[in-house]
Amino acid sequence: MRRDIFQAIADPTRRSILTLIAVQAMTPNALAEHFDSSRQAVSKHLKILHECELVSQEQRGREVYYSLEIDKMKEIDAWLAPFRQIWEKRLDQLDALLINLKHEQHEK
């Protein structure tokens, strides 16, 4: 089954894994220490993230290190961009309304 990046980030554990490896590459064992789940469960999450190309693997000796694929994260950002513009416009409108209300209060 082919998953997409939005299915991958839908899970809170996978989002936490992405946050952790954004700072530095980590092994499955090192990641598992941050969760109340087994190494096997973390490995399953890593497999899904890897399938979706959100993380890359690098073999270093006997260890496999996982790193964030920032270019793939840009797809999420691009999808969110139109929503961000809507939110910013609405917040600007709210700011203008609050300024007007404050100005009216001072005139009374």
Summary of the structure (lengths in Angstrom):
residues: 108
radius of gyration: 20.8
end to end distance: 65.2
largest distance: 74.6
contacts: 264
relative contact order: 0.13
helix: 68%
strand: 12%
